Amino acid sequence: MTTALNPSVVRDRRFSRIAALPFTRIGASEGAARGSVRAIREVFQHRELLGLLVRRDLKARYKDSTLGFLWSLIRPLTQLAIYYVVVGHFLGAARGIEDFAIYIFAGLTAFGLFSDTVVGGTGSIVGNAGLVKKVYLPREIFPLASLGGALFNFAIQLGILLVATLAIGHFPLSWRLLYAIPAILLLTVWGLAFGIALAAANVTLRDVQYIVEVVMMLLFWASPIVYSWSMVQGVTGNGVLLEVYTDNPVTLAVLGFQKAFWVGGSPHSFPPDLMLRMGIAFVLGLIALFGAQSLFSRLQGDFAQAL
């Protein structure tokens, strides 16, 4: 026959067990470099969870959909058709750009990776509020999961782009394909930097996610996707304004991606020293990513309370 314990005794034992658990400090006040190393180590330790989050987000995106992942093909192809017909032929942009369909789809593919990473990362903490409030894990894992989903969609669109180049007989089998590597690195580093910083800001200021959507729309039209870089050069001349426009990391990544897959371009279609420009922008992106993670680390201690 069991004897019921006094509720106060049960409570005291429970508090004793909780007090014996190791204390994990969120947003610890340690050096920025040491904090970044700790965050990388913790994310690596939770890499299996990261994979599960990426698969969960991809499945949830097309849950109960008849076509499922085919929507990843339909959306970019619809965008391509609209811009190709309206901008390319109705507005005449295609007359000055050879293989306009390949040119515009290369730009759409590159910009889509950056946009999906930033937009998904911005809402990642708020979207996973239940996990953030109940379970300890490195919070950087949520923007990284958004990056994983963006890379999945990017891979699908890249496959479409390669098939399209084969279909028109202009497959980019040359050394220019090397430009795709720094372009992807640029989009990934800068997209993750903005995604991490904006994810932290969006926890306390929910308007951030809507501001980001507007900025992405403006940035799309401020990038040489539906028009050429040489058109901008013709309007601004070879001055400071052109340099500011060109050295935007998104612009450089789009131009690098177009140079890799668009064989119709001439040397005058791209700025000089494009590879060097992308290399400098990548180094600056690593610095921006380090700063974004440091900001995220300082703010994450208040996430659970704010959510």
Phi, psi and omega in degrees: 000124183271145179255128180293134179279152176297133180305324180293325177293317178300316181297317180295319179296321180296316179296325179294319178294320179295318180296333181280346180291147179295141182271123178253120183270125179265130182066047185299147182274067177246174180301153183298315181295316180294322178295322179293320178297318179298319180295319179297318180296319181291320178298319179297322179293334180255027185296327178293321176296323177300316177298320178296321179294321178297314180294322178297315181295320180292319179292319181294329182297325183242025180296138180062018177265135181294318182276340177060232185290352175297337177296336175294337176269322187293317184298308179295325178293324176294317176301315180301314181298318181295310182292324180295316183283308187288304184282318185290316186252314179295318180265354171084011181294330183292339182292335181258002183228115178290145182050055187300325181298316179293319181301311185288325181287328174298317178293319178297320180295315180294312182294327179299322178297314180294313183296314180297323180293314183290311182296315179295319179294323181300318182266007189290320181289313179297320180292340179245037183302323181300316179290320182299322184279339188249332188233140174273128171198160180299120186291341176297345183293335182285313172299326177294325176295323176296322176297320178300317177295321179295321179293327177297311178296323178298318180298321178296314181293325177296321176298319177298318180299317180294320177297321180295320178294325176292321184296324181266000177079020180236057179289132186281066182268079180204177180297342182293343176300337180298337180293339180293330184294303178295332178296314179295319178298319178300311182297321182291312184293311181290322178297318180291323179299311179293321181298318180292313181296316182287332176298319178292319180293326184290340179295318182264337180231095188290347177292344184302318183296329178281325175297320181298319180299319178293317180297322178297322178295317178294319181294328177300312182284345176270005179247148183283072182253310180260003173217166185264158176297325180295331175295319177296319178299322180293331181275316186268340188077183182267058183248196182295322182299320178294321179295319178297317179296315186291321186278005168299127184305324180292318178300314180299318181294318178297315179297320178296321179291321178293321179294331180285323190244349181255102184279351180282352183282148176257169178303332180281353180279351185228154179289156177292154177056043183297318180296318179295318179300316180294324178296317179295317180296327179292317178298316177297326178295322177297321177295318178296321178295320177298316178294320180295319180293323178296317177297316179301317181296323180289329185267341190292341179296339181259003185300309185300318180293319181291329181279000000 
